[in-house]
Amino acid sequence: MIALEKRPQPSQAWTWATPVLAVLLTMLVGGLMFAALGTPPVEAIRTIFWDPLFNPQFASYSRPQLLVKAGPLILIAIGLSLGFRAGIWNIGAEGQYIMGAVCGAAVGLAFYPAESVLIFPLMVVAGALGGWAWAMIPGLLKVKFGTNEILVSLMLVYVAESVLASVSSGLLKNPDGMGFPGSRNLKQYPSGANPELIAGTGMHWGVVAAFIVVILAYVLLTRHVLGFHIKLSGAAPRAARFAGVNPARMILFCLGTAGALAGMAGLFEVSGPAGQITIDFNSGYGFTAIIVAFLGRLHPVGILLAGLLMALTYIGGELAQLMLGLPGAAIQLFQGMLLFFLLATDVLTNYRVRLSNKAKGTV
């Protein structure tokens, strides 16, 4: 019979091998799913992972989109990873992303049509504060009343979606939009726009912020005592208390940081690629970033690579829907398989697989 034997300590080799194994298993099982839908599996996998980067017919459009899609995923995932390392489970980054976009866009639209170089920085600050404030709700409730941050943060996503729908057709509605829900287009407002910094690359301020945050998170986790406290809080909560870590402060720091980064991601998205607040502005980045965080092993550099990979599945998935007629739900399921197989193969990090000849006893 097959048995699992506990390792004396987690295997470092398997820790970094399991993401690669998870991707390969996703391709294999995803290919079977595409075959069941009547699409040649090899062609589907090639369309998702190869064509956006190397097919001359699509690469000129797809390559810049890689950074556009990866930027918000990396920003949000870095924030989430700090909490996950500390054992603080923020599942509501999507709501914080929405509220950051709403608050940041509201500041920009409040100054319309004034022109000033200070308006966009104010929008960034407002977006970060909006996401931070939304994350503080589950944080304060957990600190004061011991509530479950998973449930509270998740439920607040639906509240944020209701706020988004309300302001799209009310407070932030475009007065020149002939009654259609949605705000003014920030791309047409120079002081509130987040355009490409280098034409044809997809590089905007959100992507720059994502790369800066990766560096800062790496320094924090490897060179700062706070990073040590974060890792210790997740690995050994009791030892962390003896080391002087304040659990309440750690909760508020991790949730607040994650909320602020998610809010910034929302602001950069609404002022750049999306351009405006609409009812369907939320694109699921907050939930997908959870996959990115775990696929990157909660490590800043790993998250950077995982964010680029997940962005590739977004772009390739859209291409597969267009060229092969695959349903959008199949692409979402394909992306979800990454997290499923990562969690499944993670067993090998802490356990060895043994073949045992020991027969099960009977009573």
Buried (B, 14 or more C-beta within 10 A) or exposed (E): EEEEEEEEEEBEEBBEBBBEBBBEBBBBBBBEBBEEBEBEBEBBBBBBBEBBBEBEEBEEEBBBBBBBBBBBBBBBBBBBBBBBBBBBBBBBBBBBBBBBBBBBBBBBBBBBEEEEEEBBEBBBBBBBBBBBBBBBBBBBBBBEEEBEBBEBBBBBBEBBBEBBBBBBBEEBBBEEEEEEBBBBBBBEBEBBBBEBEEEEBBBBBBBBBBBEBBEEBBEBBEEEEBBBBBBBBBEEBEEBEEEEBEBEEBBBBBBBBBBBBBBBBBBBBBBBBBBBBBBEBBBEBBBBBBBBBBBBBBBBEBBBBBBBBBBBBBBBBBBBBEBBEBEEEBBBBBBBBBBBBBEBBBEBBBBEEEEEEEEEEEE
